Amino acid sequence: MIFEGFKIMILGMGTVFIMLITLITTTMIASRIIAAYEGAPTDQAGGHPGTHESGNKPLAAIIAAAVAKFRNKGA
């Protein structure tokens, strides 16, 4: 009886593992197809994709001014 339980457990875990591998593979393939179709996203300043350091200087100045004003308000 315990052996049958182990067989069912291995079958269930194997099924879940195979489905997860299939999901990961399908997602990676879809991501590559979409990236090839639309082109890789790049920053306007020529940086690496996903970096927004040079493109947000005005935003950084606004945030710095807001933090300074907040700190001076409590004093």
mmCIF file of the N, C-alpha and C atoms, coordinates in Angstrom:
data_MODEL
# 
_entry.id   MODEL 
# 
loop_
_atom_site.group_PDB 
_atom_site.id 
_atom_site.type_symbol 
_atom_site.label_atom_id 
_atom_site.label_alt_id 
_atom_site.label_comp_id 
_atom_site.label_asym_id 
_atom_site.label_entity_id 
_atom_site.label_seq_id 
_atom_site.pdbx_PDB_ins_code 
_atom_site.Cartn_x 
_atom_site.Cartn_y 
_atom_site.Cartn_z 
_atom_site.occupancy 
_atom_site.B_iso_or_equiv 
_atom_site.pdbx_formal_charge 
_atom_site.auth_seq_id 
_atom_site.auth_comp_id 
_atom_site.auth_asym_id 
_atom_site.auth_atom_id 
_atom_site.pdbx_PDB_model_num 
ATOM 1   N N  . MET A 1 1  ? 0.820  -1.192 0.000   1.00 0.00 ? 1  MET A N  1 
ATOM 2   C CA . MET A 1 1  ? 0.000  0.000  0.000   1.00 0.00 ? 1  MET A CA 1 
ATOM 3   C C  . MET A 1 1  ? 0.870  1.265  0.000   1.00 0.00 ? 1  MET A C  1 
ATOM 4   N N  . ILE A 1 2  ? 1.947  1.247  0.770   1.00 0.00 ? 2  ILE A N  1 
ATOM 5   C CA . ILE A 1 2  ? 2.841  2.397  0.795   1.00 0.00 ? 2  ILE A CA 1 
ATOM 6   C C  . ILE A 1 2  ? 3.519  2.549  -0.563  1.00 0.00 ? 2  ILE A C  1 
ATOM 7   N N  . PHE A 1 3  ? 3.878  1.430  -1.194  1.00 0.00 ? 3  PHE A N  1 
ATOM 8   C CA . PHE A 1 3  ? 4.516  1.472  -2.501  1.00 0.00 ? 3  PHE A CA 1 
ATOM 9   C C  . PHE A 1 3  ? 3.598  2.119  -3.537  1.00 0.00 ? 3  PHE A C  1 
ATOM 10  N N  . GLU A 1 4  ? 2.312  1.830  -3.477  1.00 0.00 ? 4  GLU A N  1 
ATOM 11  C CA . GLU A 1 4  ? 1.347  2.441  -4.402  1.00 0.00 ? 4  GLU A CA 1 
ATOM 12  C C  . GLU A 1 4  ? 1.253  3.951  -4.162  1.00 0.00 ? 4  GLU A C  1 
ATOM 13  N N  . GLY A 1 5  ? 1.328  4.351  -2.908  1.00 0.00 ? 5  GLY A N  1 
ATOM 14  C CA . GLY A 1 5  ? 1.319  5.772  -2.582  1.00 0.00 ? 5  GLY A CA 1 
ATOM 15  C C  . GLY A 1 5  ? 2.530  6.488  -3.147  1.00 0.00 ? 5  GLY A C  1 
ATOM 16  N N  . PHE A 1 6  ? 3.701  5.849  -3.052  1.00 0.00 ? 6  PHE A N  1 
ATOM 17  C CA . PHE A 1 6  ? 4.917  6.426  -3.626  1.00 0.00 ? 6  PHE A CA 1 
ATOM 18  C C  . PHE A 1 6  ? 4.823  6.523  -5.147  1.00 0.00 ? 6  PHE A C  1 
ATOM 19  N N  . LYS A 1 7  ? 4.236  5.518  -5.786  1.00 0.00 ? 7  LYS A N  1 
ATOM 20  C CA . LYS A 1 7  ? 4.078  5.553  -7.238  1.00 0.00 ? 7  LYS A CA 1 
ATOM 21  C C  . LYS A 1 7  ? 3.182  6.724  -7.650  1.00 0.00 ? 7  LYS A C  1 
ATOM 22  N N  . ILE A 1 8  ? 2.095  6.913  -6.929  1.00 0.00 ? 8  ILE A N  1 
ATOM 23  C CA . ILE A 1 8  ? 1.192  8.033  -7.241  1.00 0.00 ? 8  ILE A CA 1 
ATOM 24  C C  . ILE A 1 8  ? 1.879  9.370  -6.977  1.00 0.00 ? 8  ILE A C  1 
ATOM 25  N N  . MET A 1 9  ? 2.664  9.448  -5.896  1.00 0.00 ? 9  MET A N  1 
ATOM 26  C CA . MET A 1 9  ? 3.386  10.679 -5.586  1.00 0.00 ? 9  MET A CA 1 
ATOM 27  C C  . MET A 1 9  ? 4.399  11.006 -6.686  1.00 0.00 ? 9  MET A C  1 
ATOM 28  N N  . ILE A 1 10 ? 5.165  10.018 -7.116  1.00 0.00 ? 10 ILE A N  1 
ATOM 29  C CA . ILE A 1 10 ? 6.163  10.235 -8.174  1.00 0.00 ? 10 ILE A CA 1 
ATOM 30  C C  . ILE A 1 10 ? 5.471  10.626 -9.472  1.00 0.00 ? 10 ILE A C  1 
ATOM 31  N N  . LEU A 1 11 ? 4.354  9.982  -9.798  1.00 0.00 ? 11 LEU A N  1 
ATOM 32  C CA . LEU A 1 11 ? 3.618  10.319 -11.008 1.00 0.00 ? 11 LEU A CA 1 
ATOM 33  C C  . LEU A 1 11 ? 3.110  11.773 -10.951 1.00 0.00 ? 11 LEU A C  1 
ATOM 34  N N  . GLY A 1 12 ? 2.577  12.182 -9.814  1.00 0.00 ? 12 GLY A N  1 
ATOM 35  C CA . GLY A 1 12 ? 2.075  13.552 -9.662  1.00 0.00 ? 12 GLY A CA 1 
ATOM 36  C C  . GLY A 1 12 ? 3.189  14.581 -9.727  1.00 0.00 ? 12 GLY A C  1 
ATOM 37  N N  . MET A 1 13 ? 4.288  14.314 -9.026  1.00 0.00 ? 13 MET A N  1 
ATOM 38  C CA . MET A 1 13 ? 5.405  15.252 -9.040  1.00 0.00 ? 13 MET A CA 1 
ATOM 39  C C  . MET A 1 13 ? 6.045  15.328 -10.423 1.00 0.00 ? 13 MET A C  1 
ATOM 40  N N  . GLY A 1 14 ? 6.125  14.205 -11.105 1.00 0.00 ? 14 GLY A N  1 
ATOM 41  C CA . GLY A 1 14 ? 6.669  14.195 -12.462 1.00 0.00 ? 14 GLY A CA 1 
ATOM 42  C C  . GLY A 1 14 ? 5.801  14.992 -13.419 1.00 0.00 ? 14 GLY A C  1 
ATOM 43  N N  . THR A 1 15 ? 4.487  14.851 -13.276 1.00 0.00 ? 15 THR A N  1 
ATOM 44  C CA . THR A 1 15 ? 3.562  15.604 -14.125 1.00 0.00 ? 15 THR A CA 1 
ATOM 45  C C  . THR A 1 15 ? 3.714  17.104 -13.899 1.00 0.00 ? 15 THR A C  1 
ATOM 46  N N  . VAL A 1 16 ? 3.792  17.523 -12.652 1.00 0.00 ? 16 VAL A N  1 
ATOM 47  C CA . VAL A 1 16 ? 3.954  18.939 -12.338 1.00 0.00 ? 16 VAL A CA 1 
ATOM 48  C C  . VAL A 1 16 ? 5.291  19.446 -12.879 1.00 0.00 ? 16 VAL A C  1 
ATOM 49  N N  . PHE A 1 17 ? 6.351  18.670 -12.714 1.00 0.00 ? 17 PHE A N  1 
ATOM 50  C CA . PHE A 1 17 ? 7.675  19.069 -13.199 1.00 0.00 ? 17 PHE A CA 1 
ATOM 51  C C  . PHE A 1 17 ? 7.662  19.245 -14.713 1.00 0.00 ? 17 PHE A C  1 
ATOM 52  N N  . ILE A 1 18 ? 7.081  18.303 -15.421 1.00 0.00 ? 18 ILE A N  1 
ATOM 53  C CA . ILE A 1 18 ? 7.022  18.396 -16.886 1.00 0.00 ? 18 ILE A CA 1 
ATOM 54  C C  . ILE A 1 18 ? 6.194  19.605 -17.319 1.00 0.00 ? 18 ILE A C  1 
ATOM 55  N N  . MET A 1 19 ? 5.092  19.874 -16.653 1.00 0.00 ? 19 MET A N  1 
ATOM 56  C CA . MET A 1 19 ? 4.271  21.032 -17.006 1.00 0.00 ? 19 MET A CA 1 
ATOM 57  C C  . MET A 1 19 ? 5.015  22.339 -16.735 1.00 0.00 ? 19 MET A C  1 
ATOM 58  N N  . LEU A 1 20 ? 5.755  22.413 -15.644 1.00 0.00 ? 20 LEU A N  1 
ATOM 59  C CA . LEU A 1 20 ? 6.518  23.630 -15.352 1.00 0.00 ? 20 LEU A CA 1 
ATOM 60  C C  . LEU A 1 20 ? 7.629  23.848 -16.373 1.00 0.00 ? 20 LEU A C  1 
ATOM 61  N N  . ILE A 1 21 ? 8.320  22.782 -16.762 1.00 0.00 ? 21 ILE A N  1 
ATOM 62  C CA . ILE A 1 21 ? 9.357  22.907 -17.779 1.00 0.00 ? 21 ILE A CA 1 
ATOM 63  C C  . ILE A 1 21 ? 8.740  23.360 -19.104 1.00 0.00 ? 21 ILE A C  1 
ATOM 64  N N  . THR A 1 22 ? 7.582  22.805 -19.441 1.00 0.00 ? 22 THR A N  1 
ATOM 65  C CA . THR A 1 22 ? 6.884  23.209 -20.666 1.00 0.00 ? 22 THR A CA 1 
ATOM 66  C C  . THR A 1 22 ? 6.486  24.679 -20.601 1.00 0.00 ? 22 THR A C  1 
ATOM 67  N N  . LEU A 1 23 ? 5.988  25.126 -19.466 1.00 0.00 ? 23 LEU A N  1 
ATOM 68  C CA . LEU A 1 23 ? 5.587  26.525 -19.300 1.00 0.00 ? 23 LEU A CA 1 
ATOM 69  C C  . LEU A 1 23 ? 6.789  27.462 -19.431 1.00 0.00 ? 23 LEU A C  1 
ATOM 70  N N  . ILE A 1 24 ? 7.901  27.118 -18.794 1.00 0.00 ? 24 ILE A N  1 
ATOM 71  C CA . ILE A 1 24 ? 9.095  27.955 -18.866 1.00 0.00 ? 24 ILE A CA 1 
ATOM 72  C C  . ILE A 1 24 ? 9.618  28.023 -20.298 1.00 0.00 ? 24 ILE A C  1 
ATOM 73  N N  . THR A 1 25 ? 9.661  26.872 -20.972 1.00 0.00 ? 25 THR A N  1 
ATOM 74  C CA . THR A 1 25 ? 10.153 26.834 -22.349 1.00 0.00 ? 25 THR A CA 1 
ATOM 75  C C  . THR A 1 25 ? 9.257  27.651 -23.270 1.00 0.00 ? 25 THR A C  1 
ATOM 76  N N  . THR A 1 26 ? 7.950  27.495 -23.125 1.00 0.00 ? 26 THR A N  1 
ATOM 77  C CA . THR A 1 26 ? 7.011  28.246 -23.959 1.00 0.00 ? 26 THR A CA 1 
ATOM 78  C C  . THR A 1 26 ? 7.140  29.744 -23.723 1.00 0.00 ? 26 THR A C  1 
ATOM 79  N N  . THR A 1 27 ? 7.307  30.155 -22.476 1.00 0.00 ? 27 THR A N  1 
ATOM 80  C CA . THR A 1 27 ? 7.461  31.573 -22.156 1.00 0.00 ? 27 THR A CA 1 
ATOM 81  C C  . THR A 1 27 ? 8.747  32.139 -22.755 1.00 0.00 ? 27 THR A C  1 
ATOM 82  N N  . MET A 1 28 ? 9.830  31.373 -22.682 1.00 0.00 ? 28 MET A N  1 
ATOM 83  C CA . MET A 1 28 ? 11.096 31.840 -23.251 1.00 0.00 ? 28 MET A CA 1 
ATOM 84  C C  . MET A 1 28 ? 11.009 31.967 -24.775 1.00 0.00 ? 28 MET A C  1 
ATOM 85  N N  . ILE A 1 29 ? 10.373 31.003 -25.422 1.00 0.00 ? 29 ILE A N  1 
ATOM 86  C CA . ILE A 1 29 ? 10.219 31.059 -26.876 1.00 0.00 ? 29 ILE A CA 1 
ATOM 87  C C  . ILE A 1 29 ? 9.355  32.256 -27.270 1.00 0.00 ? 29 ILE A C  1 
ATOM 88  N N  . ALA A 1 30 ? 8.246  32.451 -26.554 1.00 0.00 ? 30 ALA A N  1 
ATOM 89  C CA . ALA A 1 30 ? 7.372  33.589 -26.857 1.00 0.00 ? 30 ALA A CA 1 
ATOM 90  C C  . ALA A 1 30 ? 8.100  34.909 -26.635 1.00 0.00 ? 30 ALA A C  1 
ATOM 91  N N  . SER A 1 31 ? 8.909  34.995 -25.601 1.00 0.00 ? 31 SER A N  1 
ATOM 92  C CA . SER A 1 31 ? 9.659  36.220 -25.328 1.00 0.00 ? 31 SER A CA 1 
ATOM 93  C C  . SER A 1 31 ? 10.645 36.519 -26.453 1.00 0.00 ? 31 SER A C  1 
ATOM 94  N N  . ARG A 1 32 ? 11.330 35.493 -26.945 1.00 0.00 ? 32 ARG A N  1 
ATOM 95  C CA . ARG A 1 32 ? 12.278 35.703 -28.042 1.00 0.00 ? 32 ARG A CA 1 
ATOM 96  C C  . ARG A 1 32 ? 11.566 36.100 -29.325 1.00 0.00 ? 32 ARG A C  1 
ATOM 97  N N  . ILE A 1 33 ? 10.421 35.505 -29.596 1.00 0.00 ? 33 ILE A N  1 
ATOM 98  C CA . ILE A 1 33 ? 9.665  35.848 -30.804 1.00 0.00 ? 33 ILE A CA 1 
ATOM 99  C C  . ILE A 1 33 ? 9.189  37.298 -30.730 1.00 0.00 ? 33 ILE A C  1 
ATOM 100 N N  . ILE A 1 34 ? 8.649  37.696 -29.584 1.00 0.00 ? 34 ILE A N  1 
ATOM 101 C CA . ILE A 1 34 ? 8.151  39.068 -29.423 1.00 0.00 ? 34 ILE A CA 1 
ATOM 102 C C  . ILE A 1 34 ? 9.302  40.070 -29.493 1.00 0.00 ? 34 ILE A C  1 
ATOM 103 N N  . ALA A 1 35 ? 10.441 39.741 -28.866 1.00 0.00 ? 35 ALA A N  1 
ATOM 104 C CA . ALA A 1 35 ? 11.595 40.644 -28.902 1.00 0.00 ? 35 ALA A CA 1 
ATOM 105 C C  . ALA A 1 35 ? 12.116 40.794 -30.326 1.00 0.00 ? 35 ALA A C  1 
ATOM 106 N N  . ALA A 1 36 ? 12.107 39.720 -31.095 1.00 0.00 ? 36 ALA A N  1 
ATOM 107 C CA . ALA A 1 36 ? 12.575 39.801 -32.481 1.00 0.00 ? 36 ALA A CA 1 
ATOM 108 C C  . ALA A 1 36 ? 11.590 40.586 -33.344 1.00 0.00 ? 36 ALA A C  1 
ATOM 109 N N  . TYR A 1 37 ? 10.318 40.458 -33.060 1.00 0.00 ? 37 TYR A N  1 
ATOM 110 C CA . TYR A 1 37 ? 9.298  41.134 -33.843 1.00 0.00 ? 37 TYR A CA 1 
ATOM 111 C C  . TYR A 1 37 ? 9.263  42.637 -33.556 1.00 0.00 ? 37 TYR A C  1 
ATOM 112 N N  . GLU A 1 38 ? 9.356  43.013 -32.296 1.00 0.00 ? 38 GLU A N  1 
ATOM 113 C CA . GLU A 1 38 ? 9.247  44.420 -31.908 1.00 0.00 ? 38 GLU A CA 1 
ATOM 114 C C  . GLU A 1 38 ? 10.599 45.110 -31.796 1.00 0.00 ? 38 GLU A C  1 
ATOM 115 N N  . GLY A 1 39 ? 11.664 44.379 -31.701 1.00 0.00 ? 39 GLY A N  1 
ATOM 116 C CA . GLY A 1 39 ? 12.974 44.978 -31.497 1.00 0.00 ? 39 GLY A CA 1 
ATOM 117 C C  . GLY A 1 39 ? 13.239 45.114 -30.015 1.00 0.00 ? 39 GLY A C  1 
ATOM 118 N N  . ALA A 1 40 ? 14.486 45.109 -29.655 1.00 0.00 ? 40 ALA A N  1 
ATOM 119 C CA . ALA A 1 40 ? 14.860 45.205 -28.252 1.00 0.00 ? 40 ALA A CA 1 
ATOM 120 C C  . ALA A 1 40 ? 14.660 46.636 -27.763 1.00 0.00 ? 40 ALA A C  1 
ATOM 121 N N  . PRO A 1 41 ? 14.073 46.815 -26.585 1.00 0.00 ? 41 PRO A N  1 
ATOM 122 C CA . PRO A 1 41 ? 13.895 48.166 -26.051 1.00 0.00 ? 41 PRO A CA 1 
ATOM 123 C C  . PRO A 1 41 ? 15.225 48.751 -25.603 1.00 0.00 ? 41 PRO A C  1 
ATOM 124 N N  . THR A 1 42 ? 15.468 49.997 -25.965 1.00 0.00 ? 42 THR A N  1 
ATOM 125 C CA . THR A 1 42 ? 16.695 50.669 -25.545 1.00 0.00 ? 42 THR A CA 1 
ATOM 126 C C  . THR A 1 42 ? 16.340 52.015 -24.955 1.00 0.00 ? 42 THR A C  1 
ATOM 127 N N  . ASP A 1 43 ? 17.234 52.526 -24.141 1.00 0.00 ? 43 ASP A N  1 
ATOM 128 C CA . ASP A 1 43 ? 17.060 53.851 -23.555 1.00 0.00 ? 43 ASP A CA 1 
ATOM 129 C C  . ASP A 1 43 ? 17.360 54.903 -24.623 1.00 0.00 ? 43 ASP A C  1 
ATOM 130 N N  . GLN A 1 44 ? 16.722 56.050 -24.545 1.00 0.00 ? 44 GLN A N  1 
ATOM 131 C CA . GLN A 1 44 ? 16.930 57.095 -25.547 1.00 0.00 ? 44 GLN A CA 1 
ATOM 132 C C  . GLN A 1 44 ? 18.355 57.636 -25.516 1.00 0.00 ? 44 GLN A C  1 
ATOM 133 N N  . ALA A 1 45 ? 19.004 57.559 -24.365 1.00 0.00 ? 45 ALA A N  1 
ATOM 134 C CA . ALA A 1 45 ? 20.360 58.076 -24.250 1.00 0.00 ? 45 ALA A CA 1 
ATOM 135 C C  . ALA A 1 45 ? 21.394 57.056 -24.707 1.00 0.00 ? 45 ALA A C  1 
ATOM 136 N N  . GLY A 1 46 ? 20.958 55.889 -25.152 1.00 0.00 ? 46 GLY A N  1 
ATOM 137 C CA . GLY A 1 46 ? 21.880 54.890 -25.658 1.00 0.00 ? 46 GLY A CA 1 
ATOM 138 C C  . GLY A 1 46 ? 22.394 53.930 -24.611 1.00 0.00 ? 46 GLY A C  1 
ATOM 139 N N  . GLY A 1 47 ? 21.753 53.872 -23.462 1.00 0.00 ? 47 GLY A N  1 
ATOM 140 C CA . GLY A 1 47 ? 22.176 52.956 -22.415 1.00 0.00 ? 47 GLY A CA 1 
ATOM 141 C C  . GLY A 1 47 ? 21.686 51.545 -22.675 1.00 0.00 ? 47 GLY A C  1 
ATOM 142 N N  . HIS A 1 48 ? 21.915 50.708 -21.705 1.00 0.00 ? 48 HIS A N  1 
ATOM 143 C CA . HIS A 1 48 ? 21.464 49.333 -21.807 1.00 0.00 ? 48 HIS A CA 1 
ATOM 144 C C  . HIS A 1 48 ? 19.961 49.278 -21.591 1.00 0.00 ? 48 HIS A C  1 
ATOM 145 N N  . PRO A 1 49 ? 19.275 48.269 -22.153 1.00 0.00 ? 49 PRO A N  1 
ATOM 146 C CA . PRO A 1 49 ? 17.843 48.147 -21.911 1.00 0.00 ? 49 PRO A CA 1 
ATOM 147 C C  . PRO A 1 49 ? 17.559 47.968 -20.428 1.00 0.00 ? 49 PRO A C  1 
ATOM 148 N N  . GLY A 1 50 ? 16.570 48.660 -19.948 1.00 0.00 ? 50 GLY A N  1 
ATOM 149 C CA . GLY A 1 50 ? 16.189 48.558 -18.549 1.00 0.00 ? 50 GLY A CA 1 
ATOM 150 C C  . GLY A 1 50 ? 16.844 49.576 -17.641 1.00 0.00 ? 50 GLY A C  1 
ATOM 151 N N  . THR A 1 51 ? 17.828 50.328 -18.118 1.00 0.00 ? 51 THR A N  1 
ATOM 152 C CA . THR A 1 51 ? 18.437 51.356 -17.280 1.00 0.00 ? 51 THR A CA 1 
ATOM 153 C C  . THR A 1 51 ? 17.818 52.699 -17.629 1.00 0.00 ? 51 THR A C  1 
ATOM 154 N N  . HIS A 1 52 ? 17.505 53.453 -16.612 1.00 0.00 ? 52 HIS A N  1 
ATOM 155 C CA . HIS A 1 52 ? 16.845 54.742 -16.826 1.00 0.00 ? 52 HIS A CA 1 
ATOM 156 C C  . HIS A 1 52 ? 17.574 55.846 -16.088 1.00 0.00 ? 52 HIS A C  1 
ATOM 157 N N  . GLU A 1 53 ? 18.865 55.685 -15.906 1.00 0.00 ? 53 GLU A N  1 
ATOM 158 C CA . GLU A 1 53 ? 19.610 56.660 -15.111 1.00 0.00 ? 53 GLU A CA 1 
ATOM 159 C C  . GLU A 1 53 ? 19.727 57.999 -15.812 1.00 0.00 ? 53 GLU A C  1 
ATOM 160 N N  . SER A 1 54 ? 20.117 58.011 -17.082 1.00 0.00 ? 54 SER A N  1 
ATOM 161 C CA . SER A 1 54 ? 20.365 59.271 -17.753 1.00 0.00 ? 54 SER A CA 1 
ATOM 162 C C  . SER A 1 54 ? 19.095 59.917 -18.278 1.00 0.00 ? 54 SER A C  1 
ATOM 163 N N  . GLY A 1 55 ? 18.025 59.157 -18.449 1.00 0.00 ? 55 GLY A N  1 
ATOM 164 C CA . GLY A 1 55 ? 16.796 59.694 -19.006 1.00 0.00 ? 55 GLY A CA 1 
ATOM 165 C C  . GLY A 1 55 ? 15.898 60.352 -17.981 1.00 0.00 ? 55 GLY A C  1 
ATOM 166 N N  . ASN A 1 56 ? 16.207 60.235 -16.684 1.00 0.00 ? 56 ASN A N  1 
ATOM 167 C CA . ASN A 1 56 ? 15.319 60.749 -15.649 1.00 0.00 ? 56 ASN A CA 1 
ATOM 168 C C  . ASN A 1 56 ? 15.960 61.850 -14.817 1.00 0.00 ? 56 ASN A C  1 
ATOM 169 N N  . LYS A 1 57 ? 16.817 62.650 -15.395 1.00 0.00 ? 57 LYS A N  1 
ATOM 170 C CA . LYS A 1 57 ? 17.445 63.729 -14.626 1.00 0.00 ? 57 LYS A CA 1 
ATOM 171 C C  . LYS A 1 57 ? 16.423 64.737 -14.125 1.00 0.00 ? 57 LYS A C  1 
ATOM 172 N N  . PRO A 1 58 ? 15.447 65.172 -14.940 1.00 0.00 ? 58 PRO A N  1 
ATOM 173 C CA . PRO A 1 58 ? 14.448 66.099 -14.396 1.00 0.00 ? 58 PRO A CA 1 
ATOM 174 C C  . PRO A 1 58 ? 13.626 65.474 -13.272 1.00 0.00 ? 58 PRO A C  1 
ATOM 175 N N  . LEU A 1 59 ? 13.306 64.205 -13.397 1.00 0.00 ? 59 LEU A N  1 
ATOM 176 C CA . LEU A 1 59 ? 12.550 63.521 -12.353 1.00 0.00 ? 59 LEU A CA 1 
ATOM 177 C C  . LEU A 1 59 ? 13.374 63.429 -11.072 1.00 0.00 ? 59 LEU A C  1 
ATOM 178 N N  . ALA A 1 60 ? 14.654 63.142 -11.198 1.00 0.00 ? 60 ALA A N  1 
ATOM 179 C CA . ALA A 1 60 ? 15.524 63.071 -10.020 1.00 0.00 ? 60 ALA A CA 1 
ATOM 180 C C  . ALA A 1 60 ? 15.603 64.425 -9.331  1.00 0.00 ? 60 ALA A C  1 
ATOM 181 N N  . ALA A 1 61 ? 15.636 65.516 -10.090 1.00 0.00 ? 61 ALA A N  1 
ATOM 182 C CA . ALA A 1 61 ? 15.680 66.857 -9.503  1.00 0.00 ? 61 ALA A CA 1 
ATOM 183 C C  . ALA A 1 61 ? 14.385 67.166 -8.759  1.00 0.00 ? 61 ALA A C  1 
ATOM 184 N N  . ILE A 1 62 ? 13.261 66.751 -9.323  1.00 0.00 ? 62 ILE A N  1 
ATOM 185 C CA . ILE A 1 62 ? 11.970 66.983 -8.673  1.00 0.00 ? 62 ILE A CA 1 
ATOM 186 C C  . ILE A 1 62 ? 11.893 66.209 -7.363  1.00 0.00 ? 62 ILE A C  1 
ATOM 187 N N  . ILE A 1 63 ? 12.336 64.950 -7.395  1.00 0.00 ? 63 ILE A N  1 
ATOM 188 C CA . ILE A 1 63 ? 12.297 64.128 -6.180  1.00 0.00 ? 63 ILE A CA 1 
ATOM 189 C C  . ILE A 1 63 ? 13.228 64.707 -5.119  1.00 0.00 ? 63 ILE A C  1 
ATOM 190 N N  . ALA A 1 64 ? 14.413 65.156 -5.520  1.00 0.00 ? 64 ALA A N  1 
ATOM 191 C CA . ALA A 1 64 ? 15.354 65.749 -4.561  1.00 0.00 ? 64 ALA A CA 1 
ATOM 192 C C  . ALA A 1 64 ? 14.777 67.008 -3.932  1.00 0.00 ? 64 ALA A C  1 
ATOM 193 N N  . ALA A 1 65 ? 14.105 67.836 -4.730  1.00 0.00 ? 65 ALA A N  1 
ATOM 194 C CA . ALA A 1 65 ? 13.486 69.054 -4.195  1.00 0.00 ? 65 ALA A CA 1 
ATOM 195 C C  . ALA A 1 65 ? 12.365 68.715 -3.221  1.00 0.00 ? 65 ALA A C  1 
ATOM 196 N N  . ALA A 1 66 ? 11.579 67.682 -3.537  1.00 0.00 ? 66 ALA A N  1 
ATOM 197 C CA . ALA A 1 66 ? 10.484 67.286 -2.652  1.00 0.00 ? 66 ALA A CA 1 
ATOM 198 C C  . ALA A 1 66 ? 11.021 66.747 -1.328  1.00 0.00 ? 66 ALA A C  1 
ATOM 199 N N  . VAL A 1 67 ? 12.079 65.964 -1.385  1.00 0.00 ? 67 VAL A N  1 
ATOM 200 C CA . VAL A 1 67 ? 12.673 65.429 -0.152  1.00 0.00 ? 67 VAL A CA 1 
ATOM 201 C C  . VAL A 1 67 ? 13.249 66.562 0.688   1.00 0.00 ? 67 VAL A C  1 
ATOM 202 N N  . ALA A 1 68 ? 13.925 67.515 0.056   1.00 0.00 ? 68 ALA A N  1 
ATOM 203 C CA . ALA A 1 68 ? 14.494 68.651 0.786   1.00 0.00 ? 68 ALA A CA 1 
ATOM 204 C C  . ALA A 1 68 ? 13.413 69.478 1.457   1.00 0.00 ? 68 ALA A C  1 
ATOM 205 N N  . LYS A 1 69 ? 12.317 69.687 0.743   1.00 0.00 ? 69 LYS A N  1 
ATOM 206 C CA . LYS A 1 69 ? 11.220 70.457 1.305   1.00 0.00 ? 69 LYS A CA 1 
ATOM 207 C C  . LYS A 1 69 ? 10.577 69.719 2.477   1.00 0.00 ? 69 LYS A C  1 
ATOM 208 N N  . PHE A 1 70 ? 10.440 68.408 2.364   1.00 0.00 ? 70 PHE A N  1 
ATOM 209 C CA . PHE A 1 70 ? 9.860  67.611 3.433   1.00 0.00 ? 70 PHE A CA 1 
ATOM 210 C C  . PHE A 1 70 ? 10.740 67.644 4.680   1.00 0.00 ? 70 PHE A C  1 
ATOM 211 N N  . ARG A 1 71 ? 12.053 67.537 4.471   1.00 0.00 ? 71 ARG A N  1 
ATOM 212 C CA . ARG A 1 71 ? 12.972 67.560 5.615   1.00 0.00 ? 71 ARG A CA 1 
ATOM 213 C C  . ARG A 1 71 ? 13.004 68.913 6.298   1.00 0.00 ? 71 ARG A C  1 
ATOM 214 N N  . ASN A 1 72 ? 12.914 70.004 5.541   1.00 0.00 ? 72 ASN A N  1 
ATOM 215 C CA . ASN A 1 72 ? 12.920 71.350 6.120   1.00 0.00 ? 72 ASN A CA 1 
ATOM 216 C C  . ASN A 1 72 ? 11.602 71.671 6.804   1.00 0.00 ? 72 ASN A C  1 
ATOM 217 N N  . LYS A 1 73 ? 10.524 71.024 6.397   1.00 0.00 ? 73 LYS A N  1 
ATOM 218 C CA . LYS A 1 73 ? 9.217  71.276 6.995   1.00 0.00 ? 73 LYS A CA 1 
ATOM 219 C C  . LYS A 1 73 ? 9.173  70.824 8.441   1.00 0.00 ? 73 LYS A C  1 
ATOM 220 N N  . GLY A 1 74 ? 9.838  69.716 8.759   1.00 0.00 ? 74 GLY A N  1 
ATOM 221 C CA . GLY A 1 74 ? 9.826  69.184 10.130  1.00 0.00 ? 74 GLY A CA 1 
ATOM 222 C C  . GLY A 1 74 ? 10.720 69.953 11.072  1.00 0.00 ? 74 GLY A C  1 
ATOM 223 N N  . ALA A 1 75 ? 11.654 70.741 10.575  1.00 0.00 ? 75 ALA A N  1 
ATOM 224 C CA . ALA A 1 75 ? 12.615 71.434 11.442  1.00 0.00 ? 75 ALA A CA 1 
ATOM 225 C C  . ALA A 1 75 ? 12.079 72.720 11.993  1.00 0.00 ? 75 ALA A C  1 
# 
